[in-house]
Amino acid sequence: MNTDSKNLSNSASKEDNDEIDLMALLFSILRGWKTIVLFAVLGLIIGVLYSRYVNPTYRSDALIQIDEKSSGLPALGENISDLLGSEASKAQTEAELIRSRMILEPVVNQLHLRIQLADLEVSAIDKVINDRTHTQINAPEGVSLKTAEGQVQISEFNVSQAYLNQPFTLSREGNGFVLTNGFDDFKGQLNQPQKFSGVDGQIHITVNDLPADGHAIRITKQSLQSTTDALNTSLSVVEKGKQTGIIELSMTGANQQQTSMILKDIILSYIGQNQSRGSEETTKTIKFMETQIPILKKKLEDAEGVFNEFRKKYGTIDVAKEAELLLTENSNIDVQLNELKLKKADLTTYYTEEHPLVIQIDEQLKVLRDRKQTIDNTIAGLPELQREFLKLSQDTEINREIYLTLLKNYQQLQIAKAGQLGFARIVDLPISTYKAIAPKKLLIIVLAVLLGSMLGTMLVLLKNMLRNVVKDPERLEAKTGVPVVATVPRSPLLTRLRKSNKKAPNRLLAYVDNNSLSYEAIKSLRTNLMFGMPAQGRAGQRAKVILITGESPGVGKSFISSNLTEVFAQLDKKVLIMDADMRLGELHKMFSMSQDNGLADYLSQDTTHLSKDNAQVSKIVANQEGYLASFIHPTGIDNIDFMPRGQHPRNPASLLANGSFDHLIKELNLHYDYIVIDSPPVLAASDAMILSQYADKVLMVARYDKSIEGQVVYAVNQMNKANIKVDGIILNDVQQGLLSKYSYHYSYAYGNNN
């Protein structure tokens, strides 16, 4: 391949790598189905346990209607309703008011909601086994909680500020009890109010009943803020629809009866506050009138007394028609002035002097005073006796009119107050349905399974991203620039034999599964090598040397080496297989032989004398006798000899590089047609680079779905840096199946089925 074509291939492969292979992604997910199913089952278990762990949740609902204004006063006439005014309330404002401490605090105090009890003997396992546990019941009489060994009843529990929100432990001791917070222990008697003095303040408690001795109960006095916050968390107050004036209240809790009772008390507390607020204005007006009536009555009595004395003294005076008209008009003006003053006095209880209504009344008063001044000036022209009569008569009539008007209004307000209602009314009180709204067990289980499956899928994808294993031969060729000369499928029969007896030695395919695709793939590799190698070995030598290595241990290079040797021997060729992995080589197990007297032992000996009489050595090797013959062993298979790794040396690489191995290869070339060398992995040792100098073909084994692409690429690059050409890659242990996109989906084997 020339440089231009290689660059084009590299650029094309880079573009392909930049694109996301959705099909490969799908297959990677399907290959990880075991992980996904495992997490789905874990999610199922967690979902079932959680649905049994949590207590059921119940809900109570109620409705309140908010009127625009009170309906009690308008029926009494426009005068009173105008006097008191009207108050409008929006549903949203009232909804926020319901959630306030002003409404909730009376409910908290009445039901002792600040006292919290918990059974310390109930564990998480008990909650799962029993599916639900008892919850405390709050009532005006106190707080109670059922346990497996009896009932807890507390009618009073008050603590100082420092003890708020701090848990105490309560337990029975004979006919009494022990209250402790971990520092102080307080002992008291049942059914009797007890007062304790602790380090942080006073404790008042009345315990009516407790479970059996030793059964611990946790008791806590919450702060008012914490309790109201907890109530608001479970309480929902919203307007139903838009501008309907209907407020829907709903509350959730672990006990249906308890939840309905708390919601009912909240509604009654709000209605009571609403009624009190609605009659507040009327009450203030009545109180003002009660202070003015005695004063006006006294003025009327004084005016009548003076006028009667005047009439006794001067008798009845016949006032001219004009004087009567002036008197009548002046009287009417005084009545209007007094009404305006009364109205102003009422308004000033709510508003300042700068309010528009107060300013308007002041302007009306000024007009009436001006007119009164004009009439007074006219009357001043009448005779003095007539003027005195008119004055006394006028004072009497004015005081009488003011007194009677105020008395009439006072009686009307008393009637109005007696029948006055608030602008909020109850439409529906909460009822107990005893139908749990949570947990929705089926939904929880389904979601838990889905979440578990999603987590398993993410883990599979993450593993696939972080560990990009070899799966695609074409992709591997593109990344390394080395052709994949063979793909060897996994042998199901050999795999089953290994699983059934893990200690059994590995066996050759020819004796275990000779009709398998794996065996045919080894034969195809043999054919590829036969046509890819020259007629003679290096430097015209007889033997053709094939070096088989891998990027890391465990890729199956010994399996490939031994089976490739066996198929070459079928051609009636003399083959030697050499275990050159002097560290961890296990090729001897394939032939059920010993590792002793092998390559390491030969290289460790002093072989200088062998160079003096090569003919003699050749004779020894040929006859399997003599010095070299002791390191080469027959395998029992026709045409195959085996040189094991020998005893583990201290310096394997140095032994290979000192010239002894060169001498060995020259001697062996005279007697073998093929020499297959099983070398250590490239990334584990440098032995493969030294041995490659003697090889006609250098093959690297990569294991399907195990070898890392990056490691294979790095191993090839390391060989290239040492001026060693890797002639091909063998993809071993390719797994067949529908979930393997790049495997071979064959359901038959081409061969002899006898």
Secondary structure as UniProt FT lines:
FT   HELIX           3..18
FT   HELIX           22..31
FT   HELIX           33..53
FT   STRAND          57..66
FT   HELIX           74..76
FT   HELIX           78..84
FT   HELIX           91..98
FT   HELIX           101..111
FT   TURN            112..114
FT   STRAND          115..119
FT   TURN            120..121
FT   HELIX           124..130
FT   STRAND          137..139
FT   TURN            140..141
FT   STRAND          142..147
FT   TURN            148..149
FT   STRAND          150..159
FT   HELIX           161..163
FT   TURN            164..165
FT   STRAND          167..173
FT   TURN            174..175
FT   STRAND          176..180
FT   STRAND          185..189
FT   TURN            190..191
FT   STRAND          193..198
FT   TURN            199..200
FT   STRAND          201..209
FT   TURN            213..214
FT   STRAND          217..221
FT   HELIX           224..234
FT   STRAND          235..239
FT   STRAND          246..253
FT   HELIX           256..278
FT   HELIX           280..314
FT   HELIX           321..348
FT   TURN            349..350
FT   TURN            353..354
FT   HELIX           356..379
FT   TURN            380..381
FT   HELIX           384..419
FT   STRAND          424..428
FT   HELIX           441..466
FT   HELIX           473..480
FT   STRAND          484..489
FT   HELIX           492..500
FT   TURN            502..503
FT   HELIX           509..512
FT   TURN            514..515
FT   HELIX           517..532
FT   HELIX           538..540
FT   STRAND          544..550
FT   TURN            553..554
FT   HELIX           557..569
FT   TURN            570..572
FT   STRAND          575..579
FT   TURN            582..584
FT   HELIX           587..589
FT   TURN            590..592
FT   HELIX           599..604
FT   HELIX           608..611
FT   HELIX           614..622
FT   TURN            623..624
FT   HELIX           626..629
FT   TURN            630..631
FT   STRAND          633..634
FT   TURN            638..639
FT   STRAND          640..643
FT   HELIX           652..657
FT   HELIX           660..669
FT   TURN            670..671
FT   STRAND          674..678
FT   TURN            682..684
FT   HELIX           687..691
FT   HELIX           692..694
FT   STRAND          697..703
FT   TURN            704..706
FT   HELIX           709..721
FT   TURN            722..723
FT   STRAND          728..734
FT   TURN            738..739
FT   TURN            741..742
//
